[in-house]
Amino acid sequence: MKQGILRRNTRIHTLSGMILKIRKGTKVIVQSGTLTFNPIEGVSLFKLSGQYFVNLWGAVHQVVLPGGGRTPYPLSMI
């Protein structure tokens, strides 16, 4: 299990055009390959075949990563 705290506001963009905004100070927990945010319930991220996906209360969306080659924090924890 890995844990961390977001030091700045984080945006997660999906392929369908949705943007998930998470405030700084939110606790990040990675357990069994799934990243969750505390105290946000029903939102989790996971990696499948080299692609990142976000589960938003039962609806799964593909995450769009920014250019530059490096995987951004907190996705790098997975």
C-alpha positions in Angstrom: 0.0 0.0 0.0 1.3 3.5 -1.0 0.0 6.8 0.4 0.6 10.4 -0.5 -1.0 13.9 -0.3 -1.6 16.1 -3.3 0.6 19.2 -3.0 -1.4 21.1 -5.7 -4.7 21.0 -7.4 -4.9 18.1 -9.9 -7.0 17.7 -13.0 -7.7 14.4 -14.6 -8.9 14.6 -18.2 -10.8 11.8 -19.9 -11.1 10.8 -23.5 -14.8 11.8 -23.4 -14.0 15.4 -22.5 -14.7 15.2 -18.8 -12.4 16.9 -16.3 -12.1 15.7 -12.7 -10.7 18.4 -10.4 -9.2 17.2 -7.1 -8.1 19.8 -4.5 -4.6 19.9 -3.0 -4.4 18.3 0.4 -6.4 15.3 -0.7 -5.0 12.0 0.5 -4.1 9.5 -2.2 -4.0 5.7 -1.6 -2.8 3.0 -3.9 -3.8 -0.5 -2.9 -3.9 -3.6 -5.2 -3.2 -1.5 -8.3 -6.1 0.9 -7.7 -5.7 4.5 -6.8 -8.3 6.1 -4.6 -8.8 9.6 -3.1 -9.8 10.2 0.5 -12.4 11.7 1.3 -13.8 11.3 -2.3 -15.9 8.2 -2.5 -16.8 6.3 -5.7 -13.8 7.5 -7.7 -10.8 5.3 -8.5 -8.1 5.0 -11.1 -6.5 1.9 -12.5 -4.1 0.8 -15.2 -4.9 -1.8 -17.8 -2.7 -2.8 -20.8 -0.6 0.4 -20.4 -3.6 2.7 -20.4 -5.1 4.5 -17.4 -8.8 4.4 -16.6 -11.0 6.3 -14.1 -14.0 4.7 -12.5 -16.5 7.5 -11.7 -19.3 5.9 -9.6 -19.6 2.9 -11.9 -18.8 4.5 -15.3 -15.3 3.8 -16.6 -13.6 6.4 -18.8 -10.1 6.4 -20.4 -7.7 9.0 -19.0 -5.8 11.3 -21.4 -2.2 11.9 -20.4 -0.4 15.2 -21.1 2.5 15.1 -23.6 6.1 14.9 -22.5 6.5 11.2 -21.9 6.4 11.2 -18.1 3.4 9.9 -16.2 2.2 12.6 -13.8 1.8 12.2 -10.0 -0.4 10.6 -8.6 -0.8 8.2 -11.6 2.9 7.3 -11.3 2.1 5.6 -7.9 0.1 2.8 -9.7 
